[in-house]
Amino acid sequence: MQRSTDRVLTTHAGSLPRPDALREAWSQPANDAQQEAKLDALLKKSVADIVAGQKKFGVDIPNDGEFGKPMRAASDLAAWGTYIFGRLSGFCPTPAGAEAPDKAKSGEPTRIVGLRWEQREFPGFYTEYISGIARPAGRPTCLAALAYSGHDALRRDLANLKAAADAAGVQEAFVTSIAVGSLEMFCRGQNRHYANAEAFLEGIAEALRVEYRAIVDAGFVLQLDDPGLPDTWDMLDPQPTLADYKRYATLRVDALNHALAGIPEDRVRYHICWGSWHGPHTTDIPLRDIVDVMLRVKAQAYSVEAGNVRHEHEYKLWREVKLPDGKILIPGVVSHATNVVEHPELVADRILAYANAVGRENVIAGTDCGLGGRVHPEIAWSKLNALKEGARLASKQLWR
């Protein structure tokens, strides 16, 4: 994995704005070979264009924009997670009336439910502005043993990115994949096949290791997307104590590490965030409370929110918590949570705060979360430009 040896390198969290034509193509039913061929050709061109665009805007470590993960509408923010249900066998549509309830029954153990604690704190806001978050659609249930079945789609994604990276002269690129615990979160733990949560997590891990291994074997850095690590805290009922939640999260991180067995740590980066919806985030768990669990993941780099105003202050944590030797932080110094484009000097200040805490060579500048579908494409590219300029300003101070 590249490091910031003579300047601050830049990257981002994964999702980038899809072209309208690609979203339209994804929305068409794949019912014949001609439609599939059209989609394949459009994907190949779109990935080539997005990689070239990232290089033009100064992104040192790009990806394919997650274009192979279907986003059928500009508002479809869940493609980073829902894609996996098209690549695993064993999940089926949840039977009518069997969705996870908004509240656990009295006496039930802690479980993932459909209503966040924050939604209970701000019911009027969520009803009026973003009521759709309360009951996400299409969360399936595990009804049989899980197995990876997405080999063809994965091979297509990897081939498209390799061709695009080679054409653009990119030294290193990354590919995103959902983490074990976040897959469980995405289906709200709905499992009717495995005997218990531990067995369910083991089944997920065994299935996902196929995708993880293939990404690394293809020569790419594997990015594990795991908003579930911090974000499930706000989705459990009854609400757990911090100690109980850390045990809950550690079980899922250990399952992830099981899936990573045999993959070198320097080919893995780990991304967490507190969800992409534009809400108050007052019930987010502090990074301080779970940083030890995060660092347990067998990855070289850790991507965290640093531009979101609920978490911008958390750079101070690294004055007290030692970043383990050889590790890298990827702070999100521009945010997906606002349409305001950060000034390059502010971006530089955020980078410098992390560099001063953990060392300049241990910082790569990134974004809080994916920009695709969360801000207008024009704003997304302007934010990446601000990222580049901020890294340039910070580098002048760090390597003078």
Buried (B, 14 or more C-beta within 10 A) or exposed (E): BBBBEEBBBBBBBBBBBBBEEBBEBBEEEEEEEEEEEBBEEBBBBBBBBBBBBBBEBBBBBBBBBBBBBBBBEBEBBBBBBBBBBEBBBBBBEBEEEEBBBBBBEEEEEBBBBBBBBBBEEBEEBBEEEEEEBBEBEEBBBBBEEBEBBBEEBBEBBBEBBBBBBEEBEBEBBBBBBBBBBBBBBBBBBBBEBBEEBEEBBBBBBBBBBBBBBBBBEBBBBBBBBBBBBBBBBBBBBBEBEEEEBBEBBBBBBBBBBBBBEEBEBBBBBBBBBBBBBBBEBEBBBBBEBBBEBBBBBBBBBBBBBBBBEBBBEBBEBBEEBEBEEEBBBBBBBBBBBBEEBBEBEBBBBBBBBBBBBBBBBBBBBBBBBBBBBBBEBEBBBBBBBBBBBBBBBBBEEBEE
